[in-house]
Amino acid sequence: MFLTISTTGTPERPATDLGFLLHKHPEKAQAFSTSYGRAHVLYPEADDQRCTAALLLEVDAVALVKRGKGKGRGGAPDAALAQYVNDRPYAASSLLAVALSAVFSSAMRGVCTAKPELPSRARPLRIEVPALPARGGPALVRGLFEPLGWTVTVEPVALDSEFPEWGDSRYVRLELESTRLTLAEALRHLYVLLPVLDDAKHYWVAPDEVDKLLRAGEGWLSEHPEQKLITSRYLSRRWSLTREAMERLELVRLAEADDSEVEDIDNAVEAETETEEKPTPLAVQRREAILQALRAAGAARVLDLGCGQGQLVQALLKDPKFTEIVGVDVSVRALTIASRRLKLDRMGERTAARVQLFQGSLAYTDKRLKGYDAAVLSEVIEHLDLPRLPALEYAVFGAARPRTVLVTTPNVEYNVRWESLPAGHVRHGDHRFEWTREEFRAWAASVAERHGYDVEFVPVGPDDPEVGPPTQMAVFVLSTAVIRTEKEVKAA
């Protein structure tokens, strides 16, 4: 993947000043190592009238898988292969944004020791990105860049030029032009908005990402009309981080309007917002619904299948009624994060005896999963390719056979209520599908019939009269007749 930055000049203010601003000499081709490959800086043209710098990033697909979230894009036919064969080496994303920050760090901060007068001077700029993922299409691209003073030319890339009837892909060719911005401002815009348009990041979004966003967004994000969407996508839709960033941006906006410092109004704003009722995140509502269903079932020994980073396991540990809790996930990285979250290495002996984490795939039967009161599949099935669902079904309902199984999954009908979700898109890039209520009920009913369970459905989150709840939950309970029969077979 690559992008180019061009400028024009005069003999008095030569275009080659771009080399001073970027701290990269126009007569040299330079290379820099990154965690995921190698970045190259070169100048296709450089004279007084016109200068162009190109940043070329070669992505090491194997390193991407080993070091970070090298997962395939949503809808990939084979998740294992898609880790290595995907669009990451070719389309501008958070990988390119991180390379921009690393290679042009001084330019992004507006530092130029050789010519200190240059960074604060607006100059003619033209930026070209040949392949940019744009979840939201050309309209969103314009909506993000035009309020910042850019003239935007955006062209959708066809899925296949030989077959125009197939329509456009989610990629665009982007050209930005401005005479009113400094180079530092331009680089900060790109650093934030490239991953926002891609709506995915190659690394785990930690709390320090809020500080990065606010630093790069200083001077423009607090007044941007798409501030909420930018903040949410940049922080990978992590609700707690998005809320923190929005609150801090509001402080910045109020301080600018009042011509004062943020610190001067910080306490007053906190006092006001403390009394406001904050909405409960859907993830919290989902965990509460699961806990309530497990308590109603009288479950004591519980499996969290696809436990991810251990949020549900953590919630289960707080209730002594759950005497044995097992978290299972195919991802070693997720289990490592879960272990840190639970502080297993510092946990008391009695508490530690109640919990264990182990790696396992739900596509295969596993003797370790037998004999439990309940199993939870929370936001798991939609991450599997549809042809693999029967294997999961047999492993859980046919082989493990807990008395109660809880399955939650997104209700695709509710997606129209998410303002930040483009029409026709799933909620997460790794979702292989999202079902309507009718589709989910049909699948759950067929599973229950095949394996001797009764099933009921519970809405999770606000139950919209038109489109239903954001999350749908199926509660499977092994039928009494089947339990009696199985006991008789064992006794015989």
N, C-alpha and C positions, 0 to 999 in steps of 0.2 A: 504494500500500500504506500501511497505517497501523496504529498501535497506540495504546491509551489506558492511562493510569496514573491510578488513582483512590485517594483516601484519605478518611477521615472524621475528624472532630475535635469539639472542644467550644469554648465561648467562651474557656476558659483556654488551650487548645492548638488554635487554629483549623485547620481543614483547609487553609486558604489558605497555611499555611506551606509547602505543596508548591511554591508559586511561588518562595519564598526558596531552597529546596533545588535547584530546577531552574535558578535564575537567570533565570527568564522570568516577567514580570509577568502576572498573570491577566487584567488589563484590556486587554491588547494582543495582537494577532495578529502574529506575527513570521515572517519568511521568511529562509532562509539558502541560499546557493549551495553546491552540491556538485559534484564532478567529473562526476556522472552525472544531474544534474537539480536540483531545488529542494526543500528541506525546509521545512515550515510547522509552527509550534507555535501552538496555540490552546487555549482553555479553554471547552468546552461548558457547564460549570457551575463556579461558584466562590463559596462562602460558608463560614461558620464550620463548618457541619455536614458539607459534602461538597464536594470539589474534584476535578475531572478535567482532566488535561492530555492533549492528543492530539498525536501526531507524525505528520504526513502527508508522505509522500515521493512527489514526482512524478518519475518516471524518464524521462529523455530516451533513447529507444531508439537513436537515431542516435549520440549521444555514447557510449553503452555499447559499441557496435560499434567506434567509432573509437579509444576509449581503452583498452579492455580485452577480456576474454574474452566478447564478446557473442554466444556461440554458442548455437544452438538446443539444446533439451533432447534427451536420448537418445530415439531413436525418431521424431524429427520427420520428416515426409515430404519436406521440402525444406530442406536445411541453409541455403541462401542466404536463403530467405524467413524461416526460423526465427531468423535473427539479429535481425530486426526485429519479428517477431510471436511473442511467447513470454510466459511468466508473470512475467517480472521486474518489470513495473510494478505487479503486482497481489498478489503473494505475498511474505510476509516472508522475507528472505534476508540474505546478507552485505551487500547494499546498505543494508538497514535497520539492520543492526548497525553499520556504519560511520557512518551518519547519527546513530545514538544516541550514539556516541562523540564525534562532532564537535560536535553541538548541545548535548549534556548532559555535556561533558567535566568540568567542575568538580563536577557532581553525582556522576559516576562515581568521581571521586577522593575524594569525601567532604569537599569544601571548601565552606564557606558563611561568608563574611566578615561578612555582616549579622547572622546569628544562629549563631555558632559552636557552640552547644550542640545544634543540630538534627541534623547528619549522623550522630552516634553514637547517636541515639535510634531504637529500633524503633518502627514505626508501622503501623496497618492499611493494607494495600496490596491493590489489585485491578488486575490487568493483563489486558487483553483484546487478542487478536490474531485478527482475523476470518478470515484466510487464511494458513495456515502450511504449507509443504511438509514432510511428515514421512516420510522414507524409513525405514521401520521401524514406521510406524503408531502408533495411540494407545498401545500398550503401551510403545513406546520413549519417547514423550513423558512418560508417567508415570515411567518408569524414570530419566529424566534430571532431572526437576524435583522429584519427591516427596522424594528423599533430602536435598534442600536446604531443606526446611521449607515447601514449597508445598502447598496443597490444589489439586489439579488437576482441572479439568473439561475434557474433550476430546471433541469431536464430529466424527466423519468427515463430510466434505463429499461428497455423492453426485455421481457423474459427471453425471447429469441427473435432476432431481427428477421429470420427466415419465416417465422410464423407470427405475424402481427396480431392475429386473432387471439392469441394467448394473453395479450394485454401486457401491462407493465409489471416489473418486479418491484420490490420494496426499496430498490436502490436508485439514487439520483446522481446526476453530475452537477456539481455546484460551482458557481463562480460568484465571488463577492468583490465589490468595488466600493472604495470610499476615498474621499480627500479630507475628511474631517477627523480621522482617528489617528492616534499614535500607534506605533508598532506594538507596544506593550499592551494596549487595550485590545488590539486585534488578536494577539496570542491568548489573552485571557478569555476572550469570547470563544475561541476555538477549543480551549482546554475544557471549558464547561459544556459547551453545546454539542460537541462531537459525540460524547457518550450519551448525552440526553436524547439525541435523535436516534441513536442505535438502541437506546433503552435497555442496555445491558453493560455489565462491567466484568472484566476478566479477573477481578480480585475481590476478596471479602471487604464489604463496606463497614468499616469500624467507626466509632464515634469521632475520631479525628478527621473524618471526611467532612464533617460540618465546618470545621475551621478552614479546610482547604477550599471548600465552596465559597465561604464568605470572603476569604482573601482574594480569590480569583474574581468574585462577583462584586468587589468593592467599586462603588461609583456607578453601577448600572443595574444590578440585580434587584435592589430594593424597590425600584420603580418600574421594573419590567412588567408588562401586562400579562405575561405567561409565567410569572414568578412561581406560582404554586406548582405548575407542571414541571418546570425546570428543577425545582428543589426536590420534588418527589422522585423524579426519574434519576437525577444525579445520585441520590442517596438510595437507589435501588428499592424505592417504595417502602423503606423501613419507617414505620409510622412514628416511632419515638424520635428518631433523628430528624425526620421531616418537620415534626412539630417544633423541636428545639431550634432548627434553622429558621423556620417561619417567625418564631417569636423574636429571635435576634435580628432578623431583617426588619421586623416591625419597629424594633427599638431604633435601628439605624434610620428608618424613614421618619420617625417622630423627631429624632435628634436633628436631622437635616431641616425638617420643616420649622423647628423651633430655634434653629441656629445655635444649638448647644451640643455638648458632648453626650455620648451614649451613657456614660457613667452618671451623669447628672439626673437622668430621668429613669434609670434602671429600677430603682427601688419603688418608685411610684407605679410603674407599669406592673411590677410583680404583685403589689398590693391589690391592684384592680383585678388582675387575672386569677388570683387565688380563689375568688368566690365564684368564678365561672365553672359551670359543669362541663367537664371534658368528655367527649364521646369515648365509649369503650371500644378499643380496637377489635376488629373482627377476629383476629387470632386469639384474643383473650376470651371473647364470647364463645368461640369454638371449643377452647379448652374447658370452659365452665360447663358447656353442654355435655362434653364427653365425661367429665367427672361426675356430673349429676346422673348420667345414664349408667355409669359403672357402679355408683352407690346404690341406685335403684335395683340393679341386678344382683347386689350382694357380692360382688367380685372382690376377692382378696389378692389373688395371684394374677398379675396383669402383664400382657405382652404389648409393647409399643413397637409395632412393625413399621419400619421406615421412620425411626425416631429422630432422624436429622440431628439437630444441635441440642436436643435434650430438653426442650421447653416443657413438654408434657411429662416426661420422667421427673423433672424437678417439681412440677405441681403435684404429682402423685406422691412423692416422698413427704410432702407436708402433711398428708393425712395418714395417721397410723393404721387406719383400717386396711390400707393396702400393704400387705405384709411381704409381698415379693413382687418386684418390678424389674422387668427385663426390657432393655432397649436394643433393638436390632436394626442395623443399617448396612447397606452394601458399601458405603463410602467410609473409608478409614479416616479421611480428613474430618468428616462430620462427627464421627465417634470421638476423635481427638478433641474437637471443640466442645462436644457434650461433656466429656470427662473434665475439661477445664471449668465449664459452667457449673457442674455439680460439685467441683472441688473434691473429687474422689480421693486424692492423695492426702487431704486434710480432714476427711469425714470421720466421725466417731465410729467405733467398732460396731455398735448395735445398728446404726443407720446404714453403714456400709454393707452389713449382712443382708439388707433388704433389697439391694440393687445390684445389677450387673449389666454390662454392655458387651455385646459381641457382634462381630461381622457376620453377615449372612445375606443370601439372595432369596427373595420371595418367589423366584422363578423355579426353585427346587424344594423338594420336601426336606425337612430337617427334624431329626428326632428330638433335638433340644427344645422344640416348640410345643411338644405334646404335654398334656396334663394341666393346662392353665385354665383358670376360670373365664378369662376374657382376653380378647385381642383387639387392638385398636389399629386401624389403617386410616390415619388422619392425613388427608391431602396427599395420598400416595398413588392411587390407581391411575390418575390422569398423567402421571409421569412415565407410564409404561406404554409401549406400542400396543395397539389393540390385539394383534396376534398373540401377545404374551399374556394377556389377561387370563385365559384358561389355565395356564400353568400356575399363576398366583392363586386362582380360585381353588385349584386342587390342593396346593401346598397348605393353604389356610383352612378351608372348609372341609376338604376331603381327608387330609393327613393329620394336621394339628388338632382340629375339631374342638376348639374351646367352646364352652357352653354359650358364651355371648361374643359376638363380633360387632364392632362399631366401625362403620365406613363413612367418612366424610369426603365430599368432593365439591368443586365449584358448580354453581348453577349458571350455565352459560346465558340463560335468559336474563339474568340480573345484570349482565355486563353493560347493558345500555344505560344503567344508572351510574356507572363510573365515568365521571367527566374526563379524566385523564387517559382513558383507554380508547384508542382509535377503534372505529367500527370494524368488525370482522376479525379483531385480534384476540388471542387468548390472554389470560392474566399474567402468565409467566412464559418466558421464552422456551422453557423445557417441557411445557405441557404438550403432550401428544394429542390430546383431545379435551374437550369440555362438553358435558352432557346437559341436555334439557332435563327438566323434571321427569318427563315421560320416558326418556331414554334411560335415565338412572333407575327409575322404578321397574322398568321392564327387565333390565339386567339383574337387579337385586332379586326380583321375584323368580327369575329362572334359576339363579344360584341357590336360593332358598329351597326351591322345589327339588333340585337335583341332589341336595345334600341333607335334606331333612330338617331344615330350619324354618321358623316362622319369622316374618320380617315386618317391621313397622318403620314409618318415616317421620323424622323430626326436623322442623325448620330451624336453622341456626342464623341468628342475625335478624334484622327487621324484615318481617314477612310482607313484602309488597303485594297488594291485591292484584296487580296486573302481571308481574313477572316473578313473584315468589321471593324466597330468601336468597341472600348471596351465597350461602353454603347449605347444602342438603346432606342430611345424615340418615343412614339406614341402620337400624338396630336389629341384628339377627340374633335369635334365641333358639337354641336347639330344642326341637319339639319334645314334649313329654313322652309321646309314644316311642320316639326314636331312642330317648335315654333309657326307657324301660327295656326296649329290645336289646340294646347294647349291653345292659347289665345282665340280662338273661343269657346272652351269648357268652359273656365272660364267665358267668357262674357255671355254665355247662362245660 
